[in-house]
Amino acid sequence: MSEELYNLMDWQKIEALVYSEENEPQKTLKPKMMKNGILFQCFFPEARKVKLLFGKKKREYKMEMQDEAGFFACLIPEKQMSNYTYQVFFENGEEKQVQDPYYFEGQITEEEEKKFRAGICYDIYEKLGAHYQKIKGVWGVHFAVWAPNALRVSVVGDFNHWDGRVHQMNRLPLSGIFELFIPGVKPSDLYKYEIKTKDLRVFLKADPYANQAEARPCNASVVADLSDYQWEDSLWMKKRGKLQEEDKPLSVYEVHLGSWKKPDDGREFYNYRELAKLLCDYVKEMGYTHVELLPVMEHPLDESWGYQVTGYYAPTSRFGSCEDFMYFVDYMHQNEIGVILDWVPAHFPKDDFALAGFDGTSLYEYAQAEKAEHPHWGTLVFDYASPEVKNFLISNALFWAEKYHADGIRMDAVASMLYLDYGRQDGQWQANIYGGNENLEAVEFLKHLNSIFKKKYPDALLIAEESTAWPAVTGDLEENGLGFDRKWNMGWQNDFLDYMRKDPIFRSGVHDELTFSMLYAYSEKFLLSFSHDEVVHGKGSFLNKMPGEKDKKLANLRAAYGFWMTHPGKKLLFMGQDFAQEREWSEKTPLDWELLEEKEHKQMQDYVKALLKLYQDYPAFYEYDDTPDGFEWINHIEAEKNMLTFLRKAEKKADTLVVVCNFSDLAYEAYAMGVPYAGEYREIFNSDDESFGGTGVKNSEAQKAQKEEKDERPYSVKIQAAPLSVQIFSIKECGEKAVKESKIRRELEQKIKEEHKKEENRR
């Protein structure tokens, strides 16, 4: 070793590199212009010889081994920097040319670092993670990961034999982000981050910002390029804002892609592209406006249904690639079906390869024991006080809207975020600074997220699964609301299903479970959900929640769906329930599609299809969903009969509909009810129709309103109220003049009949 070269070495830095404890390797390994030439240094573990190939002519310079671990250096008599590569000869006989990753400058600016630290770098996913790109004319992958408390972070993968010594990353001092551009790495390459902590523990972590992951049970991250897919949904994207306005129909088919259908060729799952065609055909045939997918973000455990996410920026590889999922959404949009993604910002699992204890500390999760874990689920809670963690989540919601054209985000378990004592016993939680149980940090996070999301995507939906009476979940942010577009009406669901479980004989005692929802119906903008949560863990399918023998169960279920469809609020139904799946849902098996070979299940499917068409055809069921102008009780106190009658109203008076619900298994002949106007009342829908499997009690003729007071209304009609049914009537209104003329005409007709009768008697 020459003395001149020896004196140029920073031996402390070299030792740190050799022992893989260096967090600024570029300072040592990047070529340096010296008085007598250019200094090159490189570290190739297990190398026995290295040559420097310099310039266009690839002039060869032998490099001197400075450390037997594989550290080499040379000082070449060149005055101007040029492209170069290293030719490396390894102990095992392998030989390869390597472009130096430390020659390339970092890609994250100081301004981006500052914004990330403040929690406002909303497109941070464009910088963190693995991005295939060209720098200085060279293709490779720029890796970046946030690990501020790590001693050292390396990129490891098949491209470096998973050796953490090879590609040690550069730490950015302002943010604690580590980054490195590695030439030659390409899409589909596997990688992880090897992290060495300050207490010298070493472990591997998947990339929190990875765009793809290995199919379980493996869990490496996969380099993906999201830039190649050519979207063809521009027409949908232009008009979806109008289609998703508050006064438009919204009927959502909730789907778990892994168990909706399974291929019969021995494969475990269909691909996203296959599912796109199959699911779209079904959804269009039935008449749903949207699909909502249980979380498609990468997760290791099938039994979690996607709710224990380990790859927030990666669609699960179970069903294919990133581009395959883009195709899925694109295909839906081209067929005018919206796509809502279930999203989990409330918690994450403890899997050691993922977010938990990411850099050896509580980085993504709360550090405080009383906040860190959800006792219900055995998962960790995001630290909503951390700007960088909030940035991770806010950017993630934006990512799915930006990169995958998601039409809505449904946020799971919002209640667990809002309350410090959610799922915790006394002594397991600590009050906030005001002495309350509200998680003020989570509240601020949700407001921040919703504000930014709606500014960028005002035409996309934000939906909260929130199970408490937290005020103004869908209220305006300017008025201290949380800023969601919709909230699942869990109270209505729980009350109504409890009512329907009871034999009709006992329903009169809990009649308020039918009506209570209207006391708060306009406190939020609700979505009425019959979701997956109600058909698992021993709860049984919706059909088997109903009382009686199978024919009665089916009749009760038809009545339940009829009330759900006519009650104010947008609609959501879990897969399989629209054809009366009998067993409760399991993620392990496909839906029991063979049931459709049985008449009664096909009739139920036809019934739900007819309901969905009715819903979209009649504005009264959706135009005024969120205002009292759209609903009016006729009679809600006939508990002894299990009866409800009410109006659904729209912008046009002529679109008003009368809804009659009979939750008794008795038919009521000549049932009298008050009606709002004089005119004719024609039955346009009946859940008891024989074509749906009902008894066939119906009103074949239009019923004329009589000038007889009923239900505090001046007019009334008498109808045949079918058992266990929902019947809907349209109104052909008559004005006072028409009523008077009709009365005169009837009197004249009666007088003529009497005269004819007298004439016949005389004969």
Protein Blocks (a to p, Z undefined) as FASTA:
>chain_A
ZZklmmmpcfklmmmmmnopafblmlmmpccddfklccdddddehiabdcddedjkopac
ddddfbfnlpacddddbfbdcddddddddfkopacddddfklpccfbdfklmmmmmnopa
fklmmmgccddddeehiacdddddddfkbfbdcdddfknoopaklmccdddfknopacdd
dehiaehiacddddddfkopacddddfkbcbdcddfbfcdcdddfklpccfklmmmmmmm
mmmgmkbccddddddfklmpccfehpabdcfklmmmmmmmmmmmnopabdcdddfbdcfb
lklnopacfblkbccfklocfklmmmmmmmmmmnopacdddddfkbccfbfklmnoklop
afkbcfblklmpcfklopacddfkbmklmmmmmmmmmmmmmmnopabdcdehklmmmpmk
goiaehiaccdfkopabdfklmmmmmmmmmmmmmmmmmbccddddfbfcehklgcfklop
noiabdcdfklmmmmmmmmmpcfklmmmmmmmmmmmmmmmmmpccdddddfklmgghlop
fklmpgcjfklmmmmmmmmmmmmmmpgcdddddehjlnopabdcdfkbccdfklmmpmkl
mmmmmmmmmmmmmmmmpmklmmmmmbcklgccfblclmmnopacdddddfblklpccddd
dfbfbdcehiacddfbecddddfbdfkbfklopnoiacfbacddddddeehiabdcdddd
dehiadddddddddfklmmmmmmmmmmmmmmmmmmmmmmmmZZ
